[in-house]
Amino acid sequence: MTFPDLLKRPSAYLPLVMSGGALALVLGFVASVGVVEQSDEGTAARIFQLLLVAQLPVIGTFAMRWVPRAPRPAMLVLGLHLLAAVTAVATVIMLEA
């Protein structure tokens, strides 16, 4: 199985879509409201957290199924998952500073 073929699997692309959605949520919130100090977490923050946590079972399923079958392409996809999640979280951290 090649890397492009593996990326066509739902368990490979769904976490990337979820991380992209989390990043878009943060950027959309900042564009519409701005960077404001809030006393309590709002709905956007909760949805962001749910999107990131909901990826974990999908990534785990992907890893258990594809790492034994196609180690190199699967590890590349897992690296993309990590990069996408770190990008979304890093954006939030940079905006808080």
N, C-alpha and C positions, 0 to 999 in steps of 0.2 A: 504494500500500500504506500503510495507516495504522499507527500505533504499536501498538495492541492486536493487529492482525493479525500484525505482525512479531514480537511477543513470543511468539506461538504456535509459531514455528519452533524446532526443536530447537537449532539453532546460536545462537539468541538466549537461550533459557531455561536450557540446560545449564550455561553458565558461572555463571549466577546460583545455580543449585542447588549447584554445586561450591563456590562461595564461601560459601554458607550452610552447607554441610556442614563446611567448614574452620572456620568460626566456631563451629558447634555442637560440633565436636571439641575446640576450645580451651576453651569454656565447660564442657563435660562433664568434661574432664580436671581443670580447676580445681575444679569442684564435688566430684569424687570424691577427688582427691589433695590439692588445695590448691596454692598457689604455693610450689613447692620449688625449691631450687637443685640442679641435676643436673650431674654431672661430664661426662656424655655425653648427646647427644640421644637421646631415647627414641623408641619407635614412633609415638607421637602426633605428635611433631615431624616425623618423616619423612613420615607420611601427610599432614599439613598442607602440607608443601612440595610433595609430589606433586600434591595437589589444585590448588594454585595454578599450578604449572608446566603441568599437563595442560590448563588452560584456554586457554593461549596459542594452540595450533593451531586450536582451535574458534573462538576470537575472531577469529583471522586469516582463517579461512574465511568467517565471517560478514561481516567487513568487506569482503573482496574481492568477495563476492557481492552484498551489499545496499547498500553505500554508493553505487555507481554507479546503482543502480536507484531507490532511495528514500533520498536523502541525509539529509533532516531526521529521519525516524523512525529510521533506522539510527544516526545520531549520538546520538540520545537513548538508544537501547539500549546503545551503546558507553559512554555516560556511566554508565548503570546498572551495567555490567560493572566499570568503574573504581571506582565508589562501593562496590560489594560487596567487591571485592578489598581496597581501602584499609581498609574497616571491619574485615575479618578481620586484616589485618596490624597495624593500629593497636591492636587489642585485645591482641595479643601484645606489642607494644612497651610499652603501658601496664602490662601485668602484669609485665614485666621490670624496670621502674623501681622 
